[in-house]
Amino acid sequence: MHDIIDLEARGVPGVFVATTEFVDGAEHQARALGAEPAGVYVEHPIQDRTDAEMDAIADRAFAQVLAALVKPA
């Protein structure tokens, strides 16, 4: 969260990616930091996923990440 906020403050567009387990935490942290960063949530958990499963998760999230990056401010 801090990295995305820092990048945006420098004029670099960014999107954070987190699992659905962290929706509430991300929203609370963003509010506490006074920011509204773009975010994409993927399925949880990811820690025990194979490389192929991670590739599939990334492929499914790619369009959302791209859309968030090019969305007008």
PDB file of N, CA, C, O and CB in Angstrom:
ATOM      1  N   MET A   1       0.826  -1.183   0.000  1.00  0.00           N
ATOM      2  CA  MET A   1       0.000   0.000   0.000  1.00  0.00           C
ATOM      3  C   MET A   1       0.873   1.250   0.000  1.00  0.00           C
ATOM      4  O   MET A   1       0.650   2.167  -0.790  1.00  0.00           O
ATOM      5  CB  MET A   1      -0.941  -0.004   1.203  1.00  0.00           C
ATOM      6  N   HIS A   2       1.846   1.284   0.867  1.00  0.00           N
ATOM      7  CA  HIS A   2       2.723   2.459   0.926  1.00  0.00           C
ATOM      8  C   HIS A   2       3.456   2.657  -0.395  1.00  0.00           C
ATOM      9  O   HIS A   2       3.631   3.790  -0.844  1.00  0.00           O
ATOM     10  CB  HIS A   2       3.735   2.318   2.074  1.00  0.00           C
ATOM     11  N   ASP A   3       3.885   1.566  -1.016  1.00  0.00           N
ATOM     12  CA  ASP A   3       4.617   1.679  -2.287  1.00  0.00           C
ATOM     13  C   ASP A   3       3.740   2.270  -3.378  1.00  0.00           C
ATOM     14  O   ASP A   3       4.191   3.141  -4.122  1.00  0.00           O
ATOM     15  CB  ASP A   3       5.140   0.309  -2.728  1.00  0.00           C
ATOM     16  N   ILE A   4       2.509   1.819  -3.488  1.00  0.00           N
ATOM     17  CA  ILE A   4       1.608   2.337  -4.519  1.00  0.00           C
ATOM     18  C   ILE A   4       1.327   3.810  -4.272  1.00  0.00           C
ATOM     19  O   ILE A   4       1.337   4.611  -5.207  1.00  0.00           O
ATOM     20  CB  ILE A   4       0.288   1.536  -4.550  1.00  0.00           C
ATOM     21  N   ILE A   5       1.080   4.168  -3.033  1.00  0.00           N
ATOM     22  CA  ILE A   5       0.818   5.572  -2.704  1.00  0.00           C
ATOM     23  C   ILE A   5       2.033   6.427  -3.028  1.00  0.00           C
ATOM     24  O   ILE A   5       1.890   7.522  -3.570  1.00  0.00           O
ATOM     25  CB  ILE A   5       0.440   5.724  -1.218  1.00  0.00           C
ATOM     26  N   ASP A   6       3.228   5.941  -2.702  1.00  0.00           N
ATOM     27  CA  ASP A   6       4.455   6.675  -3.009  1.00  0.00           C
ATOM     28  C   ASP A   6       4.635   6.834  -4.517  1.00  0.00           C
ATOM     29  O   ASP A   6       4.963   7.921  -4.993  1.00  0.00           O
ATOM     30  CB  ASP A   6       5.672   5.960  -2.405  1.00  0.00           C
ATOM     31  N   LEU A   7       4.422   5.763  -5.263  1.00  0.00           N
ATOM     32  CA  LEU A   7       4.554   5.844  -6.721  1.00  0.00           C
ATOM     33  C   LEU A   7       3.577   6.853  -7.307  1.00  0.00           C
ATOM     34  O   LEU A   7       3.954   7.667  -8.150  1.00  0.00           O
ATOM     35  CB  LEU A   7       4.327   4.468  -7.356  1.00  0.00           C
ATOM     36  N   GLU A   8       2.335   6.806  -6.868  1.00  0.00           N
ATOM     37  CA  GLU A   8       1.340   7.737  -7.384  1.00  0.00           C
ATOM     38  C   GLU A   8       1.697   9.177  -7.039  1.00  0.00           C
ATOM     39  O   GLU A   8       1.473  10.080  -7.845  1.00  0.00           O
ATOM     40  CB  GLU A   8      -0.038   7.394  -6.835  1.00  0.00           C
ATOM     41  N   ALA A   9       2.249   9.400  -5.853  1.00  0.00           N
ATOM     42  CA  ALA A   9       2.679  10.745  -5.463  1.00  0.00           C
ATOM     43  C   ALA A   9       3.792  11.254  -6.373  1.00  0.00           C
ATOM     44  O   ALA A   9       3.948  12.463  -6.548  1.00  0.00           O
ATOM     45  CB  ALA A   9       3.151  10.753  -4.004  1.00  0.00           C
ATOM     46  N   ARG A  10       4.556  10.347  -6.948  1.00  0.00           N
ATOM     47  CA  ARG A  10       5.635  10.707  -7.874  1.00  0.00           C
ATOM     48  C   ARG A  10       5.154  10.774  -9.322  1.00  0.00           C
ATOM     49  O   ARG A  10       5.944  11.020 -10.234  1.00  0.00           O
ATOM     50  CB  ARG A  10       6.776   9.705  -7.760  1.00  0.00           C
ATOM     51  N   GLY A  11       3.858  10.555  -9.529  1.00  0.00           N
ATOM     52  CA  GLY A  11       3.300  10.621 -10.869  1.00  0.00           C
ATOM     53  C   GLY A  11       3.362   9.320 -11.641  1.00  0.00           C
ATOM     54  O   GLY A  11       3.110   9.295 -12.846  1.00  0.00           O
ATOM     55  N   VAL A  12       3.696   8.234 -10.952  1.00  0.00           N
ATOM     56  CA  VAL A  12       3.774   6.925 -11.603  1.00  0.00           C
ATOM     57  C   VAL A  12       2.491   6.160 -11.283  1.00  0.00           C
ATOM     58  O   VAL A  12       2.234   5.855 -10.118  1.00  0.00           O
ATOM     59  CB  VAL A  12       5.046   6.124 -11.133  1.00  0.00           C
ATOM     60  N   PRO A  13       1.686   5.845 -12.292  1.00  0.00           N
ATOM     61  CA  PRO A  13       0.454   5.109 -12.003  1.00  0.00           C
ATOM     62  C   PRO A  13       0.756   3.705 -11.499  1.00  0.00           C
ATOM     63  O   PRO A  13       1.727   3.077 -11.919  1.00  0.00           O
ATOM     64  CB  PRO A  13      -0.430   5.038 -13.249  1.00  0.00           C
ATOM     65  N   GLY A  14      -0.075   3.231 -10.609  1.00  0.00           N
ATOM     66  CA  GLY A  14       0.135   1.897 -10.063  1.00  0.00           C
ATOM     67  C   GLY A  14      -1.161   1.267  -9.609  1.00  0.00           C
ATOM     68  O   GLY A  14      -2.167   1.948  -9.408  1.00  0.00           O
ATOM     69  N   VAL A  15      -1.121  -0.031  -9.451  1.00  0.00           N
ATOM     70  CA  VAL A  15      -2.260  -0.808  -8.970  1.00  0.00           C
ATOM     71  C   VAL A  15      -1.713  -1.857  -8.019  1.00  0.00           C
ATOM     72  O   VAL A  15      -0.787  -2.591  -8.367  1.00  0.00           O
ATOM     73  CB  VAL A  15      -3.068  -1.467 -10.155  1.00  0.00           C
ATOM     74  N   PHE A  16      -2.281  -1.934  -6.816  1.00  0.00           N
ATOM     75  CA  PHE A  16      -1.835  -3.000  -5.926  1.00  0.00           C
ATOM     76  C   PHE A  16      -2.663  -4.249  -6.188  1.00  0.00           C
ATOM     77  O   PHE A  16      -3.819  -4.168  -6.604  1.00  0.00           O
ATOM     78  CB  PHE A  16      -1.945  -2.570  -4.439  1.00  0.00           C
ATOM     79  N   VAL A  17      -2.063  -5.390  -5.942  1.00  0.00           N
ATOM     80  CA  VAL A  17      -2.750  -6.672  -6.087  1.00  0.00           C
ATOM     81  C   VAL A  17      -2.663  -7.381  -4.745  1.00  0.00           C
ATOM     82  O   VAL A  17      -1.582  -7.529  -4.176  1.00  0.00           O
ATOM     83  CB  VAL A  17      -2.125  -7.547  -7.245  1.00  0.00           C
ATOM     84  N   ALA A  18      -3.805  -7.814  -4.251  1.00  0.00           N
ATOM     85  CA  ALA A  18      -3.869  -8.537  -2.982  1.00  0.00           C
ATOM     86  C   ALA A  18      -4.927  -9.619  -3.116  1.00  0.00           C
ATOM     87  O   ALA A  18      -5.720  -9.612  -4.058  1.00  0.00           O
ATOM     88  CB  ALA A  18      -4.189  -7.574  -1.782  1.00  0.00           C
ATOM     89  N   THR A  19      -4.935 -10.543  -2.173  1.00  0.00           N
ATOM     90  CA  THR A  19      -5.973 -11.570  -2.215  1.00  0.00           C
ATOM     91  C   THR A  19      -7.235 -11.061  -1.538  1.00  0.00           C
ATOM     92  O   THR A  19      -7.207 -10.087  -0.785  1.00  0.00           O
ATOM     93  CB  THR A  19      -5.488 -12.870  -1.542  1.00  0.00           C
ATOM     94  N   THR A  20      -8.331 -11.732  -1.817  1.00  0.00           N
ATOM     95  CA  THR A  20      -9.627 -11.338  -1.276  1.00  0.00           C
ATOM     96  C   THR A  20      -9.656 -11.337   0.248  1.00  0.00           C
ATOM     97  O   THR A  20     -10.515 -10.693   0.849  1.00  0.00           O
ATOM     98  CB  THR A  20     -10.697 -12.257  -1.798  1.00  0.00           C
ATOM     99  N   GLU A  21      -8.747 -12.037   0.864  1.00  0.00           N
ATOM    100  CA  GLU A  21      -8.664 -12.062   2.328  1.00  0.00           C
ATOM    101  C   GLU A  21      -8.325 -10.681   2.887  1.00  0.00           C
ATOM    102  O   GLU A  21      -8.598 -10.402   4.054  1.00  0.00           O
ATOM    103  CB  GLU A  21      -7.614 -13.086   2.785  1.00  0.00           C
ATOM    104  N   PHE A  22      -7.736  -9.824   2.069  1.00  0.00           N
ATOM    105  CA  PHE A  22      -7.223  -8.546   2.551  1.00  0.00           C
ATOM    106  C   PHE A  22      -8.019  -7.334   2.080  1.00  0.00           C
ATOM    107  O   PHE A  22      -7.526  -6.208   2.159  1.00  0.00           O
ATOM    108  CB  PHE A  22      -5.811  -8.392   2.125  1.00  0.00           C
ATOM    109  N   VAL A  23      -9.236  -7.543   1.594  1.00  0.00           N
ATOM    110  CA  VAL A  23     -10.057  -6.425   1.127  1.00  0.00           C
ATOM    111  C   VAL A  23     -10.271  -5.412   2.245  1.00  0.00           C
ATOM    112  O   VAL A  23      -9.971  -4.231   2.073  1.00  0.00           O
ATOM    113  CB  VAL A  23     -11.411  -6.931   0.602  1.00  0.00           C
ATOM    114  N   ASP A  24     -10.783  -5.856   3.379  1.00  0.00           N
ATOM    115  CA  ASP A  24     -11.060  -4.930   4.481  1.00  0.00           C
ATOM    116  C   ASP A  24      -9.796  -4.239   4.966  1.00  0.00           C
ATOM    117  O   ASP A  24      -9.792  -3.028   5.188  1.00  0.00           O
ATOM    118  CB  ASP A  24     -11.719  -5.668   5.639  1.00  0.00           C
ATOM    119  N   GLY A  25      -8.728  -4.998   5.132  1.00  0.00           N
ATOM    120  CA  GLY A  25      -7.471  -4.419   5.596  1.00  0.00           C
ATOM    121  C   GLY A  25      -6.935  -3.372   4.647  1.00  0.00           C
ATOM    122  O   GLY A  25      -6.461  -2.323   5.082  1.00  0.00           O
ATOM    123  N   ALA A  26      -7.003  -3.644   3.353  1.00  0.00           N
ATOM    124  CA  ALA A  26      -6.511  -2.686   2.360  1.00  0.00           C
ATOM    125  C   ALA A  26      -7.354  -1.418   2.371  1.00  0.00           C
ATOM    126  O   ALA A  26      -6.816  -0.313   2.301  1.00  0.00           O
ATOM    127  CB  ALA A  26      -6.515  -3.311   0.955  1.00  0.00           C
ATOM    128  N   GLU A  27      -8.660  -1.569   2.458  1.00  0.00           N
ATOM    129  CA  GLU A  27      -9.535  -0.399   2.489  1.00  0.00           C
ATOM    130  C   GLU A  27      -9.287   0.444   3.731  1.00  0.00           C
ATOM    131  O   GLU A  27      -9.233   1.671   3.647  1.00  0.00           O
ATOM    132  CB  GLU A  27     -10.998  -0.827   2.433  1.00  0.00           C
ATOM    133  N   HIS A  28      -9.137  -0.201   4.879  1.00  0.00           N
ATOM    134  CA  HIS A  28      -8.873   0.537   6.114  1.00  0.00           C
ATOM    135  C   HIS A  28      -7.516   1.238   6.064  1.00  0.00           C
ATOM    136  O   HIS A  28      -7.396   2.393   6.473  1.00  0.00           O
ATOM    137  CB  HIS A  28      -8.931  -0.408   7.319  1.00  0.00           C
ATOM    138  N   GLN A  29      -6.501   0.546   5.568  1.00  0.00           N
ATOM    139  CA  GLN A  29      -5.176   1.150   5.498  1.00  0.00           C
ATOM    140  C   GLN A  29      -5.173   2.330   4.534  1.00  0.00           C
ATOM    141  O   GLN A  29      -4.575   3.365   4.828  1.00  0.00           O
ATOM    142  CB  GLN A  29      -4.134   0.110   5.067  1.00  0.00           C
ATOM    143  N   ALA A  30      -5.824   2.190   3.404  1.00  0.00           N
ATOM    144  CA  ALA A  30      -5.886   3.294   2.440  1.00  0.00           C
ATOM    145  C   ALA A  30      -6.556   4.511   3.068  1.00  0.00           C
ATOM    146  O   ALA A  30      -6.067   5.632   2.928  1.00  0.00           O
ATOM    147  CB  ALA A  30      -6.646   2.865   1.165  1.00  0.00           C
ATOM    148  N   ARG A  31      -7.669   4.297   3.755  1.00  0.00           N
ATOM    149  CA  ARG A  31      -8.354   5.412   4.423  1.00  0.00           C
ATOM    150  C   ARG A  31      -7.458   6.050   5.469  1.00  0.00           C
ATOM    151  O   ARG A  31      -7.387   7.275   5.567  1.00  0.00           O
ATOM    152  CB  ARG A  31      -9.660   4.934   5.075  1.00  0.00           C
ATOM    153  N   ALA A  32      -6.772   5.227   6.252  1.00  0.00           N
ATOM    154  CA  ALA A  32      -5.890   5.749   7.299  1.00  0.00           C
ATOM    155  C   ALA A  32      -4.760   6.586   6.710  1.00  0.00           C
ATOM    156  O   ALA A  32      -4.280   7.526   7.343  1.00  0.00           O
ATOM    157  CB  ALA A  32      -5.309   4.602   8.127  1.00  0.00           C
ATOM    158  N   LEU A  33      -4.339   6.242   5.500  1.00  0.00           N
ATOM    159  CA  LEU A  33      -3.258   6.972   4.841  1.00  0.00           C
ATOM    160  C   LEU A  33      -3.780   8.114   3.977  1.00  0.00           C
ATOM    161  O   LEU A  33      -2.997   8.838   3.363  1.00  0.00           O
ATOM    162  CB  LEU A  33      -2.433   6.025   3.991  1.00  0.00           C
ATOM    163  N   GLY A  34      -5.103   8.277   3.928  1.00  0.00           N
ATOM    164  CA  GLY A  34      -5.699   9.351   3.142  1.00  0.00           C
ATOM    165  C   GLY A  34      -5.545   9.162   1.647  1.00  0.00           C
ATOM    166  O   GLY A  34      -5.365  10.130   0.908  1.00  0.00           O
ATOM    167  N   ALA A  35      -5.616   7.931   1.202  1.00  0.00           N
ATOM    168  CA  ALA A  35      -5.394   7.636  -0.213  1.00  0.00           C
ATOM    169  C   ALA A  35      -6.508   6.751  -0.755  1.00  0.00           C
ATOM    170  O   ALA A  35      -7.237   6.108   0.000  1.00  0.00           O
ATOM    171  CB  ALA A  35      -4.028   6.959  -0.418  1.00  0.00           C
ATOM    172  N   GLU A  36      -6.622   6.733  -2.065  1.00  0.00           N
ATOM    173  CA  GLU A  36      -7.570   5.855  -2.746  1.00  0.00           C
ATOM    174  C   GLU A  36      -6.864   5.155  -3.899  1.00  0.00           C
ATOM    175  O   GLU A  36      -7.200   5.386  -5.061  1.00  0.00           O
ATOM    176  CB  GLU A  36      -8.803   6.652  -3.256  1.00  0.00           C
ATOM    177  N   PRO A  37      -5.891   4.304  -3.594  1.00  0.00           N
ATOM    178  CA  PRO A  37      -5.157   3.640  -4.671  1.00  0.00           C
ATOM    179  C   PRO A  37      -6.024   2.606  -5.386  1.00  0.00           C
ATOM    180  O   PRO A  37      -6.948   2.035  -4.807  1.00  0.00           O
ATOM    181  CB  PRO A  37      -3.899   2.973  -4.119  1.00  0.00           C
ATOM    182  N   ALA A  38      -5.705   2.386  -6.641  1.00  0.00           N
ATOM    183  CA  ALA A  38      -6.402   1.351  -7.399  1.00  0.00           C
ATOM    184  C   ALA A  38      -5.917  -0.013  -6.923  1.00  0.00           C
ATOM    185  O   ALA A  38      -4.729  -0.207  -6.666  1.00  0.00           O
ATOM    186  CB  ALA A  38      -6.170   1.522  -8.934  1.00  0.00           C
ATOM    187  N   GLY A  39      -6.841  -0.945  -6.812  1.00  0.00           N
ATOM    188  CA  GLY A  39      -6.469  -2.282  -6.365  1.00  0.00           C
ATOM    189  C   GLY A  39      -7.244  -3.361  -7.089  1.00  0.00           C
ATOM    190  O   GLY A  39      -8.374  -3.151  -7.529  1.00  0.00           O
ATOM    191  N   VAL A  40      -6.626  -4.505  -7.202  1.00  0.00           N
ATOM    192  CA  VAL A  40      -7.255  -5.685  -7.789  1.00  0.00           C
ATOM    193  C   VAL A  40      -7.081  -6.820  -6.790  1.00  0.00           C
ATOM    194  O   VAL A  40      -5.990  -7.045  -6.265  1.00  0.00           O
ATOM    195  CB  VAL A  40      -6.631  -6.048  -9.198  1.00  0.00           C
ATOM    196  N   TYR A  41      -8.165  -7.524  -6.540  1.00  0.00           N
ATOM    197  CA  TYR A  41      -8.129  -8.633  -5.593  1.00  0.00           C
ATOM    198  C   TYR A  41      -8.234  -9.961  -6.334  1.00  0.00           C
ATOM    199  O   TYR A  41      -9.072 -10.138  -7.218  1.00  0.00           O
ATOM    200  CB  TYR A  41      -9.262  -8.503  -4.559  1.00  0.00           C
ATOM    201  N   VAL A  42      -7.370 -10.876  -5.953  1.00  0.00           N
ATOM    202  CA  VAL A  42      -7.347 -12.208  -6.554  1.00  0.00           C
ATOM    203  C   VAL A  42      -7.730 -13.235  -5.493  1.00  0.00           C
ATOM    204  O   VAL A  42      -7.799 -12.929  -4.303  1.00  0.00           O
ATOM    205  CB  VAL A  42      -5.944 -12.530  -7.158  1.00  0.00           C
ATOM    206  N   GLU A  43      -7.973 -14.444  -5.948  1.00  0.00           N
ATOM    207  CA  GLU A  43      -8.412 -15.503  -5.038  1.00  0.00           C
ATOM    208  C   GLU A  43      -7.370 -15.799  -3.953  1.00  0.00           C
ATOM    209  O   GLU A  43      -6.168 -15.614  -4.143  1.00  0.00           O
ATOM    210  CB  GLU A  43      -8.712 -16.774  -5.826  1.00  0.00           C
ATOM    211  N   HIS A  44      -7.875 -16.260  -2.823  1.00  0.00           N
ATOM    212  CA  HIS A  44      -7.047 -16.574  -1.654  1.00  0.00           C
ATOM    213  C   HIS A  44      -7.191 -18.064  -1.371  1.00  0.00           C
ATOM    214  O   HIS A  44      -8.264 -18.620  -1.607  1.00  0.00           O
ATOM    215  CB  HIS A  44      -7.460 -15.711  -0.398  1.00  0.00           C
ATOM    216  N   PRO A  45      -6.180 -18.711  -0.889  1.00  0.00           N
ATOM    217  CA  PRO A  45      -4.804 -18.261  -0.629  1.00  0.00           C
ATOM    218  C   PRO A  45      -3.920 -18.440  -1.867  1.00  0.00           C
ATOM    219  O   PRO A  45      -4.304 -19.093  -2.836  1.00  0.00           O
ATOM    220  CB  PRO A  45      -4.202 -19.035   0.563  1.00  0.00           C
ATOM    221  N   ILE A  46      -2.729 -17.841  -1.806  1.00  0.00           N
ATOM    222  CA  ILE A  46      -1.792 -18.005  -2.912  1.00  0.00           C
ATOM    223  C   ILE A  46      -0.471 -18.636  -2.488  1.00  0.00           C
ATOM    224  O   ILE A  46       0.316 -19.043  -3.343  1.00  0.00           O
ATOM    225  CB  ILE A  46      -1.526 -16.673  -3.550  1.00  0.00           C
ATOM    226  N   GLN A  47      -0.214 -18.724  -1.190  1.00  0.00           N
ATOM    227  CA  GLN A  47       1.118 -19.158  -0.740  1.00  0.00           C
ATOM    228  C   GLN A  47       1.503 -20.579  -1.145  1.00  0.00           C
ATOM    229  O   GLN A  47       2.692 -20.860  -1.296  1.00  0.00           O
ATOM    230  CB  GLN A  47       1.190 -19.053   0.740  1.00  0.00           C
ATOM    231  N   ASP A  48       0.563 -21.461  -1.322  1.00  0.00           N
ATOM    232  CA  ASP A  48       0.892 -22.845  -1.672  1.00  0.00           C
ATOM    233  C   ASP A  48       0.612 -23.168  -3.139  1.00  0.00           C
ATOM    234  O   ASP A  48       0.536 -24.339  -3.512  1.00  0.00           O
ATOM    235  CB  ASP A  48       0.112 -23.795  -0.791  1.00  0.00           C
ATOM    236  N   ARG A  49       0.461 -22.157  -3.957  1.00  0.00           N
ATOM    237  CA  ARG A  49       0.130 -22.362  -5.371  1.00  0.00           C
ATOM    238  C   ARG A  49       1.364 -22.766  -6.170  1.00  0.00           C
ATOM    239  O   ARG A  49       2.486 -22.364  -5.862  1.00  0.00           O
ATOM    240  CB  ARG A  49      -0.488 -21.090  -5.966  1.00  0.00           C
ATOM    241  N   THR A  50       1.132 -23.555  -7.185  1.00  0.00           N
ATOM    242  CA  THR A  50       2.217 -23.907  -8.104  1.00  0.00           C
ATOM    243  C   THR A  50       2.467 -22.721  -9.033  1.00  0.00           C
ATOM    244  O   THR A  50       1.668 -21.786  -9.088  1.00  0.00           O
ATOM    245  CB  THR A  50       1.871 -25.202  -8.926  1.00  0.00           C
ATOM    246  N   ASP A  51       3.572 -22.766  -9.752  1.00  0.00           N
ATOM    247  CA  ASP A  51       3.858 -21.710 -10.724  1.00  0.00           C
ATOM    248  C   ASP A  51       2.747 -21.619 -11.763  1.00  0.00           C
ATOM    249  O   ASP A  51       2.348 -20.522 -12.153  1.00  0.00           O
ATOM    250  CB  ASP A  51       5.209 -21.962 -11.412  1.00  0.00           C
ATOM    251  N   ALA A  52       2.253 -22.756 -12.207  1.00  0.00           N
ATOM    252  CA  ALA A  52       1.180 -22.765 -13.205  1.00  0.00           C
ATOM    253  C   ALA A  52      -0.095 -22.126 -12.653  1.00  0.00           C
ATOM    254  O   ALA A  52      -0.776 -21.382 -13.358  1.00  0.00           O
ATOM    255  CB  ALA A  52       0.892 -24.202 -13.665  1.00  0.00           C
ATOM    256  N   GLU A  53      -0.412 -22.417 -11.398  1.00  0.00           N
ATOM    257  CA  GLU A  53      -1.595 -21.813 -10.778  1.00  0.00           C
ATOM    258  C   GLU A  53      -1.418 -20.306 -10.628  1.00  0.00           C
ATOM    259  O   GLU A  53      -2.361 -19.546 -10.852  1.00  0.00           O
ATOM    260  CB  GLU A  53      -1.871 -22.451  -9.406  1.00  0.00           C
ATOM    261  N   MET A  54      -0.219 -19.869 -10.250  1.00  0.00           N
ATOM    262  CA  MET A  54       0.049 -18.433 -10.120  1.00  0.00           C
ATOM    263  C   MET A  54      -0.049 -17.747 -11.477  1.00  0.00           C
ATOM    264  O   MET A  54      -0.574 -16.638 -11.577  1.00  0.00           O
ATOM    265  CB  MET A  54       1.444 -18.193  -9.501  1.00  0.00           C
ATOM    266  N   ASP A  55       0.451 -18.398 -12.518  1.00  0.00           N
ATOM    267  CA  ASP A  55       0.327 -17.850 -13.870  1.00  0.00           C
ATOM    268  C   ASP A  55      -1.144 -17.669 -14.241  1.00  0.00           C
ATOM    269  O   ASP A  55      -1.522 -16.650 -14.818  1.00  0.00           O
ATOM    270  CB  ASP A  55       1.028 -18.768 -14.895  1.00  0.00           C
ATOM    271  N   ALA A  56      -1.961 -18.648 -13.913  1.00  0.00           N
ATOM    272  CA  ALA A  56      -3.388 -18.580 -14.231  1.00  0.00           C
ATOM    273  C   ALA A  56      -4.068 -17.449 -13.457  1.00  0.00           C
ATOM    274  O   ALA A  56      -4.900 -16.731 -14.011  1.00  0.00           O
ATOM    275  CB  ALA A  56      -4.072 -19.923 -13.918  1.00  0.00           C
ATOM    276  N   ILE A  57      -3.717 -17.290 -12.188  1.00  0.00           N
ATOM    277  CA  ILE A  57      -4.276 -16.203 -11.382  1.00  0.00           C
ATOM    278  C   ILE A  57      -3.878 -14.858 -11.988  1.00  0.00           C
ATOM    279  O   ILE A  57      -4.711 -13.962 -12.120  1.00  0.00           O
ATOM    280  CB  ILE A  57      -3.793 -16.301  -9.906  1.00  0.00           C
ATOM    281  N   ALA A  58      -2.619 -14.723 -12.351  1.00  0.00           N
ATOM    282  CA  ALA A  58      -2.138 -13.478 -12.964  1.00  0.00           C
ATOM    283  C   ALA A  58      -2.840 -13.218 -14.292  1.00  0.00           C
ATOM    284  O   ALA A  58      -3.225 -12.084 -14.579  1.00  0.00           O
ATOM    285  CB  ALA A  58      -0.613 -13.534 -13.177  1.00  0.00           C
ATOM    286  N   ASP A  59      -3.007 -14.247 -15.093  1.00  0.00           N
ATOM    287  CA  ASP A  59      -3.700 -14.087 -16.375  1.00  0.00           C
ATOM    288  C   ASP A  59      -5.131 -13.594 -16.169  1.00  0.00           C
ATOM    289  O   ASP A  59      -5.605 -12.726 -16.902  1.00  0.00           O
ATOM    290  CB  ASP A  59      -3.709 -15.416 -17.148  1.00  0.00           C
ATOM    291  N   ARG A  60      -5.818 -14.150 -15.165  1.00  0.00           N
ATOM    292  CA  ARG A  60      -7.199 -13.738 -14.901  1.00  0.00           C
ATOM    293  C   ARG A  60      -7.273 -12.305 -14.384  1.00  0.00           C
ATOM    294  O   ARG A  60      -8.261 -11.616 -14.635  1.00  0.00           O
ATOM    295  CB  ARG A  60      -7.849 -14.683 -13.895  1.00  0.00           C
ATOM    296  N   ALA A  61      -6.258 -11.844 -13.674  1.00  0.00           N
ATOM    297  CA  ALA A  61      -6.264 -10.498 -13.093  1.00  0.00           C
ATOM    298  C   ALA A  61      -5.748  -9.437 -14.058  1.00  0.00           C
ATOM    299  O   ALA A  61      -5.986  -8.247 -13.850  1.00  0.00           O
ATOM    300  CB  ALA A  61      -5.430 -10.479 -11.831  1.00  0.00           C
ATOM    301  N   PHE A  62      -5.049  -9.846 -15.102  1.00  0.00           N
ATOM    302  CA  PHE A  62      -4.358  -8.900 -15.976  1.00  0.00           C
ATOM    303  C   PHE A  62      -5.273  -7.817 -16.544  1.00  0.00           C
ATOM    304  O   PHE A  62      -4.923  -6.637 -16.512  1.00  0.00           O
ATOM    305  CB  PHE A  62      -3.708  -9.642 -17.105  1.00  0.00           C
ATOM    306  N   ALA A  63      -6.427  -8.197 -17.056  1.00  0.00           N
ATOM    307  CA  ALA A  63      -7.335  -7.215 -17.659  1.00  0.00           C
ATOM    308  C   ALA A  63      -7.789  -6.179 -16.637  1.00  0.00           C
ATOM    309  O   ALA A  63      -7.916  -4.999 -16.964  1.00  0.00           O
ATOM    310  CB  ALA A  63      -8.553  -7.917 -18.266  1.00  0.00           C
ATOM    311  N   GLN A  64      -8.034  -6.614 -15.400  1.00  0.00           N
ATOM    312  CA  GLN A  64      -8.439  -5.682 -14.347  1.00  0.00           C
ATOM    313  C   GLN A  64      -7.303  -4.724 -14.002  1.00  0.00           C
ATOM    314  O   GLN A  64      -7.532  -3.530 -13.813  1.00  0.00           O
ATOM    315  CB  GLN A  64      -8.883  -6.449 -13.093  1.00  0.00           C
ATOM    316  N   VAL A  65      -6.090  -5.240 -13.921  1.00  0.00           N
ATOM    317  CA  VAL A  65      -4.934  -4.392 -13.614  1.00  0.00           C
ATOM    318  C   VAL A  65      -4.748  -3.367 -14.724  1.00  0.00           C
ATOM    319  O   VAL A  65      -4.565  -2.181 -14.450  1.00  0.00           O
ATOM    320  CB  VAL A  65      -3.646  -5.245 -13.439  1.00  0.00           C
ATOM    321  N   LEU A  66      -4.794  -3.809 -15.954  1.00  0.00           N
ATOM    322  CA  LEU A  66      -4.629  -2.906 -17.088  1.00  0.00           C
ATOM    323  C   LEU A  66      -5.718  -1.840 -17.103  1.00  0.00           C
ATOM    324  O   LEU A  66      -5.430  -0.663 -17.320  1.00  0.00           O
ATOM    325  CB  LEU A  66      -4.643  -3.691 -18.400  1.00  0.00           C
ATOM    326  N   ALA A  67      -6.950  -2.236 -16.878  1.00  0.00           N
ATOM    327  CA  ALA A  67      -8.058  -1.282 -16.858  1.00  0.00           C
ATOM    328  C   ALA A  67      -7.871  -0.242 -15.762  1.00  0.00           C
ATOM    329  O   ALA A  67      -8.149   0.939 -15.973  1.00  0.00           O
ATOM    330  CB  ALA A  67      -9.387  -2.012 -16.664  1.00  0.00           C
ATOM    331  N   ALA A  68      -7.404  -0.667 -14.605  1.00  0.00           N
ATOM    332  CA  ALA A  68      -7.175   0.271 -13.504  1.00  0.00           C
ATOM    333  C   ALA A  68      -6.037   1.237 -13.827  1.00  0.00           C
ATOM    334  O   ALA A  68      -6.072   2.396 -13.414  1.00  0.00           O
ATOM    335  CB  ALA A  68      -6.862  -0.492 -12.211  1.00  0.00           C
ATOM    336  N   LEU A  69      -5.043   0.771 -14.554  1.00  0.00           N
ATOM    337  CA  LEU A  69      -3.907   1.632 -14.909  1.00  0.00           C
ATOM    338  C   LEU A  69      -4.282   2.713 -15.914  1.00  0.00           C
ATOM    339  O   LEU A  69      -3.758   3.824 -15.846  1.00  0.00           O
ATOM    340  CB  LEU A  69      -2.779   0.795 -15.472  1.00  0.00           C
ATOM    341  N   VAL A  70      -5.166   2.411 -16.829  1.00  0.00           N
ATOM    342  CA  VAL A  70      -5.498   3.370 -17.880  1.00  0.00           C
ATOM    343  C   VAL A  70      -6.790   4.138 -17.603  1.00  0.00           C
ATOM    344  O   VAL A  70      -7.206   4.964 -18.416  1.00  0.00           O
ATOM    345  CB  VAL A  70      -5.612   2.654 -19.202  1.00  0.00           C
ATOM    346  N   LYS A  71      -7.420   3.873 -16.475  1.00  0.00           N
ATOM    347  CA  LYS A  71      -8.651   4.561 -16.096  1.00  0.00           C
ATOM    348  C   LYS A  71      -8.351   6.040 -15.858  1.00  0.00           C
ATOM    349  O   LYS A  71      -7.398   6.369 -15.151  1.00  0.00           O
ATOM    350  CB  LYS A  71      -9.282   3.914 -14.829  1.00  0.00           C
ATOM    351  N   PRO A  72      -9.151   6.933 -16.437  1.00  0.00           N
ATOM    352  CA  PRO A  72      -8.923   8.364 -16.195  1.00  0.00           C
ATOM    353  C   PRO A  72      -9.068   8.701 -14.717  1.00  0.00           C
ATOM    354  O   PRO A  72      -9.920   8.149 -14.021  1.00  0.00           O
ATOM    355  CB  PRO A  72      -9.902   9.212 -17.022  1.00  0.00           C
ATOM    356  N   ALA A  73      -8.232   9.605 -14.255  1.00  0.00           N
ATOM    357  CA  ALA A  73      -8.256  10.004 -12.832  1.00  0.00           C
ATOM    358  C   ALA A  73      -9.477  10.827 -12.514  1.00  0.00           C
ATOM    359  O   ALA A  73      -9.659  11.245 -11.371  1.00  0.00           O
ATOM    360  CB  ALA A  73      -7.001  10.795 -12.467  1.00  0.00           C
TER     361      ALA A  73
END
